Structure formats: structure tokens, C-alpha cells
Amino acid sequence: MARAGQRKSNGARNGRGAGQRRNTRASERSLISVLTGLAREVDRAVSGPPTRPVVRTKFQVVALLVREERARVLADTDLNDSKRARKLEQLDGVATLIARTAVRDTSLLQLLADDARVSDSARAVKAKVMRSAGLEPPEEPESEPAAPAEPALSTKNQVQPQSVTARQLANPFLAPDFEAAAARNAPQARRLAGWELLEPLFRSFEQGANGAPSCMTLPDPRPVPTPAGRELMPHQSQVVAAAASGHRTFLLADEPGLGKTAQALLAAQAANAYPLLVVSPNVVKTNWENEVRLWTPQKRATVVHGDGDQVDGFADIVIVNYEILDRHVGWLGDLGFRGMVVDEAHFIKNKTSQRSQHILALSDRIQARAARPLLMALTGTPLINDIEDFRAIWQFLGWIDDTMPLGPLMNSLEETGLTPVDRGFFAAARASVIDMGIVRRQKVDVVADIPARRVADMPVELDGAAGRSIRAAEAALAARLVERYRSAVKARSADSATDAIDHEVVRRVAASELKAASADSGAENVFTMVRRIGQAKASLAADFAAQLSRNVGKVVFFAKHIDVMDQAEQMFADRGIRYASIRGDQSPSVRKKNIAAFVEDPEVSIVVCSLTAAGVGLNLQVASNLVLAELSWTDAEQTQAIDRIHRIGQDQPVTAWRIIAAHTIDSKIAELIDSKSGLAARALDGAPDEDPDMSTNVQLEALVGLLTDALAAELLV
């Protein structure tokens, strides 16, 4: 013990013992490994703007740690030249990876600046990453405690445009609204106190439809004053009439293309809900400004860009995009809005995301300050994967909080006289929620002049080396899954052995494979395979689009990945076909110019669009044919793309040509996407519930199908 203590003392005098040096060097290697894995995770998550806030945070943390580790390696006198060069090369590899990632979403580049703001969440993630690498993060200086506010909005390190300050100085006091306070503090009925109600409310949209569509009772269409040359369609005027008669919360879930923007703007006018806040994806905020000029030209709109230097603080309508909301949430919460519209509201379905938390905080602040504000959630695809995608939207609208229904919804449930164990509760609960303001109309029901659309699959054979490689990789993946399945079955007792396929084990094996694929194990997986299939289909899809354009005129070409777009554009250029391009890294002016070229120039026959950057907010109805070169993971994303041409004013049948790689997992994914298309129909349109599992994960089910088919093939041998 004495010798051990002496060794420890000597180590302390030398500043660091030999064992400590070994641990530190191991941590250095581990940190680079952790950063490499995190950079790859971020790269997979970024397919183009908008990038989720949590992914942006991880991107910034990787950049910070690479920068700090590089400086430390350069200053470490314990490293010889060869070791230092090797570490610097590894760090350069990570830096190159995040640089390539930023190319797909150029808004990430601002996070690489030396003066980029580091949020508290980024510091927390940074500390977690360092600890996972065996390093102790430095202590952060304690921040000043935030002043209490109700509801709380973090304003640390946020911007405030000068014109907003001028508005506040011109009118420094917001008049107290005692009606708002009374409404929030009103006593709640107590019969259902103690019951868990949120889960039954969500499930009521699966079990209580009884063939009825999800649409509140709306007033009869009535004339709505509109600018000269513009006229609302009857279904649009119904929502405006409801707002005029006093209704104030809407989940406007009309199918894409039915004019939700105009309905929202004129509903705000009818409710006098000014100032009005509009939150939208970046790609459509300029379109919102244009729609304000068209439908409510007497109202002034201002669009928030960057730090808001050009914001008009005295405008009637403030338009801001999700991606920069964190910088402006402070002053937005204090401006005194009397209405709020959230466009593409399915963007907030993840309640843990920063964007969702900002939206909910702003909504709560508005409801605390204004009596019966106008709150509208706009989305043609409110459900993506699960019925609980409703949760954040309902909370934004003030119908629920984290634990229970609120106000009028709770009172409506009380008035039913039913509890969740009573027969008829689900139907009554569903009706109560719908009456809060769910509006869902289908094109076939309300717009007779919008032609039916169809999706036509175009199977293609992947020939040559690429096709052989993909089929070999798919066979190898299937063989790996079968091997894992056999091992799992063998681990069971001999009595349970059977030749029949154990579907429970199949799902466990598939789930394990999906988890490994998400962790980037380096082996061929479902994500890399689908990416390779997309690359292999690129030239075939472009060839089909080129032929199609010669026969039918203008064609919209959608792809998910930049390299697929690049291949298609190169083929069009080689064939002398003029095209326009819509990508996520374009400035608004370039984007507007390219859209105008496709819409107005008869010589531009094809527009090549990013599925993520151009899937919402565009009107490309000059075309009636669309090519989907790559498959999405959701029917909602595919539908959003098709609805760029299937919109009000389209007078031609719309056909979406979906390019499918035959005899590959591509075909299975297409089937699964189609099966998911019934989700919104079951929950919102009252269609029969043919698929009881509404939360089906396409990626998981694709692997389940691959393994099941492989096992079935073995049984036939």
C-alpha cells in the first residue's frame, strides 16, 4: 500500500502518471471515434433544409469539438510528429464529412462561424459527447437566472429588431385582458377528474369513426369580400364564415391544393386577429407574403429573415420560418399577437424538438394575453406515422395540455355523461374533438373541377454491374437476417422448435437490424441499399422523363438525393432538353427565377425538384405529369409532391409516374407506402380500418418482409 501511495505521489509531482497518460491517449482515440460516428449520424439525418433543431445542435457540437481537439493535438508536446499527423488526418476526415453535410443544407454553415452562438442545449450535448469519450467536460460559467414569466420563453442571446423596439416604445403597455385571465382560471368540471383521457381521445380516431368523416359542422357558404379578380370557392368561404361567427381554433386538414392559405388569411380578417403571426417552412414564407398581397392587400406583411434587420415592427402580419424561430421567440412572445397560424403543422409532431417547444410556448403566451385568439394549424397530412401525431397540434390549439383536455373540450366531454369505460365514449369523444375545429375536406367532395389523380408504377430492371451489385447486397442482407433468425430460434428449447416461421422472432431480428443500421455499423443495410437503388434508377428515371416530356409537354421530376438530381440534369443537358432546378441550397431569388422559367417559358420542359425542398409550397400545375425517381419513407411526403401539380385550377388528369426497381426491396417499400396511405383516411375521413397497426414503420416492415420471404423460400426448397 505504501509503494502504491508513493507511486501516486510521484505521479502527482510529475503532473501526470504513466497510467494517466495511457488513459488520456485512449480517450483521445475514443473522442475521434465518437465524433466520426456522430458526424455520420448527422450526415444521414440531413437530406436538405429544413434540418431538425436537434440535428443542427449535434452538427455544431461536432464542429466545436473537432476545432478544440485539433488545437489540443497541435499543442500536445507528448505526441511525436507521426502520431500528431495521424490524429490531424483523422480530424480532417471528420471535418470533411461535416462540410459535405453542410452542402446539402447551407444554413448549417452559419454554425461553423467562430462567433456562432452556442445554446445551452448544445453545451449539454457537448458535455455528454465528451463524457462518452471518457473526458471530463470543462465547467461552464453559471448563467444568470431567468426572470420568471408566465408562460416562460427563453430570451437569452436572442435578437430584437430595432423596428420592434420602436413599436414597443410607441405603445409600451399591452392593455390587460381580464376576459383572457378569467377564461384560463375558470373552474373545471370534476366528473371526469382522475380519469386518463388523452389516450382515449387519440384512440377515438381509430375506434370511434363509424364511417363518419372528421369535419366539424360548418356554416353554409356565404359571400366573402375579396379583392377584385379573386373569389373564394364555397368550401373556403365556409371556414371564413365559421371564424366570422366566433369560432377561433381550427385544425385545417383539407387535402393539399384546396387553398388553405387563403382560408387562413381571410379567417384572420373576419376575426380581426391582428397582429397575426404566421410560422411556416422556409420554402413557403415568401409565398405567404405574396398571398397576403393577393387576398388581404389592405394589411401589411413583413417577413423575418436572419436576425430580422429588415422587419417592419408595425406590420399587421409577421411571417417567420421554423428554422430561425429560436432567435426571435423572445420578442415574438411580447408583441401582443391576437392570432397565430402554423403552416405545415405536422412539422411540430415531435414535442421534444426545439421547434415544437417554441411553437407551444408562443401559443401559450398568446392565449394568456388575448381573449379567444385565432389559432390555426394548417396541414394536408396531419398524421405521418401515428395517431399521436395529433398531440402537439392539439396542444398548440389549446385543446389539451400535457396531461388532460382543457376548457371547452373538457366541458364537452363532461356533457356526454360518459366515461372511457362506457360504450359509446369513443364516438362521443371523437365528435367532441372534431367540434373543437377539425376541418377536413377531400378534393373529390368539394371541388368537382379538380380531376382525379393516379399513381402509376413504372417497374424498371437494374441491369449491368450496379444491378448485380444491388441484388447481391440484398441477398447478403437477407442471408444475414436468416442467420440471426436461426440463431435466435436455436437458442430456444428443443420442444419449441418448428418448421413454421416464428413471426415474433422475425420482428425482433428485423428491429435489431434496423437499430444496427441506424448506428452505422458499416455493413450493407436498408438505408444504404435504398440510397444505392436510387442512384441506380437515376438514369432510367431521367430517360423516362425525357421521353414523357416529348409526348405530353411539361414534366415535374422529383428526387430525394442531390446525386440523383445531378445525374438527371446531366442527362437532360446531354440530350439538349432545357430544364429548371429547385433545390434546398438556392436563394429565394434564384428559386423564384427557376420556377418562373418552368411555368412561363414553353422551351423549359422539365423541372428537377428536391423532394424535401420542393415538396411543399409550390404551384406547378402547368404540368400534369410527375416522375418520382426515388421513393420516400412516407405516403405523406409522396402526396405532398404530387399535390404540387394536383391543385385548384388544374384542368388536366394528373398522373404521378413512380419509378420502381423491380425484384428489389424497392418494390416492397412501395407496397408499404401504399398501405400507409390509408392512415389519414381512417383517422380523418372515416374510411374502414383495414390495418389495425397504424404506427407501422416502413423501414422495419421492409426488413420483416425481406426476412419472411427468405425464410419462405427456404421452406419451399
N, C-alpha and C positions, 0 to 999 in steps of 0.2 A: 504493500500500500504506500509506503514511504517513497519507493522508487517511482511508482506511478505518479504520486503527487509531485515529486521533483521534476519528472518529465513535463508535467503540465505547467509547472512554474517556469521551466526553461522555455517552453513554447510561448508562454505569455510574454517573457522578456524579449524573445525574438520577434514578437509581433504576430507570428502565425506558425503553428506547429506543422510538421510534415503531414500528419493526418488531416489537418485542416486544409492544407494545400491540395491534397487529393480530393477532398470533398468539394472544394471550390471549383476545381477543374471539371469534376464530374457535373457540377451544377451548370458550368458554362456550356458544356456539351448539351446538357439537358435543355437549357434555355433555348439554344438554337434549334433543337429538335422540336420543342414546344411551339416556337414561333413559326417554324416551317409548317407544322400541322395546322396551326391557327390560320396562317395565310392561305393555305389550300382550302380550308373551310370557308373563309370569306370569299375566295375566288369562285367556289361553287355556288355561293348564295347570291352573288352579284351577276345578274343577267342583263342589267341595264337599269336606268332610273325608272321608278323611284326605288332606292335601296333602303331597306328597313333600318330604323334607327339603331337597333341592336347590332346589326351588321356594320354600320358606319362606326359604331363605338369600337368594335373589335378591329376594324381596319386601322383606326387611329392608334389603338394600343400597340398593334404590331409595328407600325411606323415609329412610334416613340421608343419602343424597346430596341428595335434594330439600330436606331440612331444612338441611343445610350450605350448599347453593347459595343457598337463599333468604336465609340470614343474610349470606352474602357479597355478594349483589346489593344488599341493603339498606344495607350498609356501604360499597359501592364509590362513591367520590366522582367517578370518571371518567364515570359514567353520568348522563345528564340524566333529567329526570322521565319523559319519554315512553318512553325505552328501558328505564328501570327498571320502569315499569308493564307494558310488553310482556313483559319477562322474567318478572316475577312472575305475570302471567296464564298464561304457558306452564307455569310450575312448578305453579300451582294446577290446571291441567288434568291434569298427571301425578298430583298428589296426589288429585284427584277419582277418577281411574281406579283407583288402588290402594285407595282407600276402598271403591269399588264392589266390587272384588275381595274385600276382607275381609268383605263382607256374606255372600258365599257360603260362607266358612269363617271363622267368628268367632274361631277360635283364633289367627288371624293378627293380631288386634287387639293381643294382648299384645306383639307385636314392634314396635308403634308407640310403646310407652311410653318415656319418657325414660331410665328405668333398665333397659331391656331388655338382657339380656346379649348381647354381640357376640362370636360364636365366632371362632376362628382362621380357619375356612373362610370366614366372612362377611367378615373383613378381607381375605383373599386375593381374593375376588370383587370387593370394593370397589376394591382396587388395580388389578385387571385392567380394570374398567369405566372408571376414571379414565384409565388409560393409553390405552385405546381411544379416549378423547375428547381425547387429546393433552395430558393433565395429568399431572404427576408427583405420585404419592400421598405424603402425609407419612410420615416414618419412624415405625414402630410401636416402642414400647419392647420391648426383648428380654424374653421371658418366662423364668422360671426353668426350668432343665432338669428334665424329669420324672424322677422316681426310676425306675430300671429295675424292670420287673416281667415276669413270665412266666406267662401271656401279658399283654401290655401293655393296660391300659384307661385311657383318659384320664379323669382325675377333676377336672380344672381347672374351677373355677366351677360345680361340681355341688352338689346338696343332699344332706343326710343327715338323715333324720327322727330326732327325739330317741329314739323308742322303739327304733330300730335301734341307736343308740349304747348304750342301756340293755341290749340283748341282748348286744352285744359285751362290755360291762363285766361282765355276768353270766357270760359264758363267753368269756374273752379269747383262748383258744387253740383253733384247729381242730386236732384230732388229726391227725398226719401219716398219710397213707395210702400205705404203701410199695408196695402192690399197684398203685395207680394209677401211681406213678412207674415201676415195673418194666414195666408194660404199655406205657407211652409210649416207653420206652427199649429195648424188646425188639428184637433184631436182625431185620432184614427178609430174606426170601428174595431171592436175587440172580439167578435165571434170567432174569427179565424186566427186569433193570436196563438202562437205556439205551433201552428202548422207550417210545415215546409211547403212553400207554394211555388217557388221559382221552377223547380224541376218539373212539377206537374204542368205548369204553364207552357214550358218548352215542349213537353211530350204531347200536349193537347194538339199541337200542329201535326203530329203523326197519327194520333189515335182519335181525334175528335172532328175530323174533316167532314165525314158523311157525305162526300161528294160536293160540298159547298166551296166555292172559291173564296179566297181571302181578300175581301174588299168591303170596306165599310159602306154603309148606305150613304149615297151622295145625293145632293140636290139635283133637280132636273137641270139640264143645260140652259143657260141664260146668256143673253148678250153681255160681253165684257168689253169695255172701252179699250181699244188698241190703236196704235199708230196707223196712219194711212198706209194702205197696201198690205197690212198684216191682219190676220184673222185667226182666232183660236178655233181648233176643232172642238166638237161637242164634248168629247171626253176630257179635254183640257179645261174647258170652262167649268166643268163640274167641281174640280178641285178649287178653283178660284172662288166659286160660289160658296163652297164649304168654309173657306177662310173668311169670306165676307160675312158669313152668318155666325162667326165666332169660334170655329174650330181652330185649334192652334198647334197641334202636333201631328205630323204626317210621316209615315214610312212610305214614301212614294216609290213603289216597286214595279211600276209599269215596265213592260218589256222594253229593251233598248230600242230607240228610234221613235218613241211616241211623244217626244217633246217635253221631257221633264224639266229642262232648264226654263223654258217659257212659263210653265205652270208655277214653278217656284218664284220667279220674279214677279209675276202678276198676283200671286197669292200674298207676297210681301207687300205689294202695293195695296191690295184690298184690306190687309190687316194693319196698314200703316206701321210696319215693323222696321222702322228706320231709327238709327243706323242699323244696317244689316251686315252681318259677317258671313262671307262665303269661303269655305275651305274646300279645296279641290286638288286633284293631282296637278303636277306642274304642267303637263302637256295640254291641259284644257283651261288653264286660268285665263289665258288671253282670249279664248273663245267665250268665256263668261263675260268679259268686258265688252266684247262685240255684241253679245246677246242683250246686255243692258242697254246698249245704244239702240238696238232694234225694237225692244219691247217696252222699255221704260225710259225713253230718251230724256225725260224731264229730270231724271235722277242722275247724280254724278257718281261714277265708279272710279275707284283707284285700285291699282294692282300693286301688291307688295313684292318687290324684287330685292334679293340680297339683304342688306341692312336697312332697307326702306328709306334711302335718302330722298327718293322722289315721291314718297307717299303724300297724298293730299289728306291731311288730318281732318278736313271739314267735309269730306265726301259722304254721300249717303250710303254707299255700298263699298265695303272693303273686301278685296279678294286676295287670299293668301293661299299658298300651296303647302301641302303636308311637310315637304322636305325642309322648309325654313321656319316652321311654326315654333320650334323651340326658342328661336331668337326673339320672337315677337309676342310670345304668350303673355308676358307681363303687361304691356300697355294695352293689348287687346282685351285683357280681362278688366281693365279700368275704363274703357272708352264709353261704356254705357249702351251697349248694343241692346236692341229690343227684338232681334231676330237672328237666327243662325241657320245656315244651310250647309250641310255636309254632303258634298258630291262624291259619288263612288264610295258610299258609306261602308261597303264591305272591306275597305282598307283598314277599318278600325276594329275588325273582328277579334284581333288578338289584344285582349285587355291589358296584358302585361307590357305591351310595347309603349315606347315613349309617345308616339303619335296619338295612340288611343287615350293615354292618360291626360295629354294636353287637351284633347277634344272634350273629354268628360269634365275636366276642371273648368274649361271655358263655359260649357253648358251650365254647370252648377252655379258659376258666378253670375251668368245672365239670369238664371231663374231666381237667384237670391235678390237681384236688384230690380227686376222688372216683373210686373204682374202679367201673367199669361203671355209670355213671349212666344213668337212664332218659331218653332223648331221643326226643321225638315231634314230627313235623311233620304238621299236620292241614290238609288242603285237598282239596276235592272237584274242584278244577280246577288240578292241579299244572302243567299246560302251558297257556300262553296263546298264544304266537306261535311258539315254537321249542323244539326238543328240549333245548337247553342251559338252558332254564328250570330243569332239574333241578340245575344246578351248585351254586348256593348252598344248596339244600336238602340235597344230599348232603354238602356240606362242614359244614353245621350238625350233621348226624348223625354226623360223624366218619368218614365212609366215604372221603373224599378230602381232599386239601389243594389248594393252587393248582396243583400240578404232577403229582400222581400219586395212585393209590389208596393207602390206608393199612391197616395192621393186618390184620384178618380178611379184608377184601376182597382185598387184595394176596395173601395166602396162598391164598385160594380160586382166584384167577387162576393162581397158580403151580401149584396142584394139577391144573389142567386139562391141563397138559402142552402147551398150545397157545400160539402167538404170533399177533399181529394179521394175519399173512400166511397163516395156516393156515386151511383150510376147516373150518368149524365153530366158529371162535373167537367169532363174533358171538353165536351161540345160547348157547354156554357162558358168555360174559361176561355176557350179559343174565340168565341164570339165577343167576350169582354175585351180581349186584347185587340181584336180587329176593329172594334168600335172606337178604340183609342186613336185610330188614324191610319190603319194599314190600307193602302190603295194599290190594288194590283189589277191591271187590265192587260189582256193579251191582244196582239195586233189583229188576230182573226176575229176578235169580238167587237172591236171598236173602230177599226179603220178598214173599211171594205176595199179601198183603193190601194192598200199595200198588198202586193202579191205574195203568195205563199213562197217560202224559201225551201230549198232542199240541199242536203249534203250528199254529194256523190263521191263514193270512194273510188280511187284510181289505183289498183294494185300495180306495183312495178317490181320487176325482178332485179336484184342486185347482182349483176354479172361481174366477171373479172376478179382480180385479186382482192378488191375491197369486199365484194360479196362473199367470197370464200372465207376471208378472214373473220367477217362478222358471224357467219354461220358456225365457224369453228369456235369462236369465242362463246357463242350462245350454247353450243354443245358442251364446252368445258364448264360453263357456269351450271348447266343442268346436271352434269356429272358430279360436280362438287356438292350441289344440293342433295342429290341422291345419296352420296356417300355419307353426308351428315345425317340424313334421314335414317339410313340403315344403321348407323352407329347409335342413334337415339332409340330405335326400336330394339336393337340387340341388347341395350342396357336394361330393358325391362325383363321381367321374369319370363321363363320359357312358356309358362301357361298362357301368357298374353300374346304369344306370337301368332300371327295370322297372315295369310296372303293378301287379305283386303287392305286397301290403303287407309291408314290412320290419319284422318284429315286434321285432327287436333295437333298431331306431331308435325304434319306438313306446315301448318300455320306457324308453329313455334320455330321451325327451321327457317321458314321464309322471313319471319320477323328478325331472327338472329342475323341472317344475311343482309337484310336491309339496314340494320344497325351498324354492321361492319362496313357496309358500303358508304354510309353517311360519315363514318370515321376515316374514310380514305385509307383502306388497308393496303392499297397498291395493286390488288388483284382486279381483274375484269369484273365489273359489277353492272347493275341495271342502269345506273346513271351514265357511266362511260359508254355502255353499249348503245343506249338511245342516242347519245351525242354522236357516236360514230355512224349510226344508221342515218341520222340527219345529214351528216356530211356526205355520205354515200348517195343519198337521194337528191342532193342539191342540183346536180347537173340534169338529172331526169326531170325533176320538178320544173326547172327553168326551161328545159326543152318543151315540156308540155305547155307551159305558159306562153312560150313564144308561138307555138302552133295555134293555141287558143286565140291569141291576140289577132292573128291573121284572119281568123274566121268570125270572131264576134266583136272585135274592137277592143276597147279599153279593159284591162285586167289588173286586179289588185293581187300582189304576190306577198304572202306573209311568211316569215321565218323567225325562229327564236334566237339563233346564234349569228354573230357577225360574220363568221367564216362562210356560212351558208349564203348569207346575203352577198358577200363578196364574190362567191363563185357564180351566183345567178347573174349579178350585174356584169361580170366579165363575159359571160356567155352572150348576154343581150348586146353588149358592146361589140363583140366579135361578129355578131350577125347583123350589125347595123340597126338594131332596134333601139329607138330612143326611150329612155326611162327616167323616172324621178325616184328619189330615195328619201325615206322618212326614218331617221334613226334617233336614238336617245341622246347622242352627243352633239346634236345640232342646236344652233342658236335659234330663238324664236323667228328671227327674220329669214334665216335660211330655210327653216321648216315651212314658213308661210309661202316663200317663193316656190319651193318644190311642190307643195300642194296645189298652188295656183297653176303651175306648169302642167300637172297631170289633169286637172279639172278643165282648164281653159285651152290648152294647146292640143289641137287634134293630132299633131305629129307624135306626141308623147303617149305611147300606147300602154305602158306598164308602169306601175308604181311599186317599188320594192319597200316593204314595210317591216319594221321590227314588231314582233308580236307583243312585246312588253311596252314599247314606246308609243306605238300607234294603235293599240287595241282599244283605246277609249278616246272620246273627244273629237274624232274626225268625221267629216261628212264626205264620203267618196262615192255618192250614189250615181255619179256619172258613169260608173261601171256597174254591170250586173253579174259579173263573173269574178270569182275569187279563188286563188290557189293557196291552199295550206300546205306548205312544203314540209313542215315539221309538226309533230303532234304536241299538244300541250298536255299537262297532267290533269287539267280540269275542263269539264264541259263549259264552265262559265267563261274561261279565257277564250275558248274557241268561239263561243257565242258572241262575245264582245267584238271579236274580229269580224265575224260575218255581218254584224249589225252596223259596220261602217258603211255598207252599201245597201242594207235592207232597212230603209228609213222612210219617214214620211216624205212623199214626193217621188219615190221610186215607182216607175210605171212599167218596169220590166220584171219578168220572173228572175229571181235571184238563185244562182247555183254556186255553192262552195265545193270546189274540187279538192278532195283530201287525198294527198299522195301517201299511199301505204306500202311499206316494204313487205312484199309477200313472203310467207314462210319464215317470218322472224317474229320476235316479241312485239314488233310494231303492230301487228295485226291484233294481238291480244290487248294491247293498250288501247287501241281504237275501240274495241268492243267494250272495255271497261269504261271509257269516257262516255260512250253512248248510254251505258247503263246508269251512269251518274246524272244524265240529263233529266231523269225523272225526279230528282231531288226537289228542285224548286216547284215542279208541277204538283208533287204530292203535298208539300207543305203549304204552298200558296194558292194553287189552282184547284185543289180538291180532287186531283186525279187519284185513281185507286192505288193503294200502297202495295205494289208488287214486290218490292225489295225491302224486307224488314230492317236490313242493316244500312241505315242512311249515312253512316260515318265511314263507309268503305274507303280504304286508302288504295288508290290506283297502283301505286308502286308496290305495296305489299301484295295486292291481289294479282299483279302481273307475275310476281315470283311464285305465288301459290299455284297459279295456272301452269307456269313453266315446270315446276316440280311435279305437279299432278300428272301432266301429260307425259313426262319422262317415266314416271312410275307405271302409268297405264301401258305405255309402250313396252316396258319390261315384262308386264304380266301377259302380254299377247305373244311374246316370244316363246 
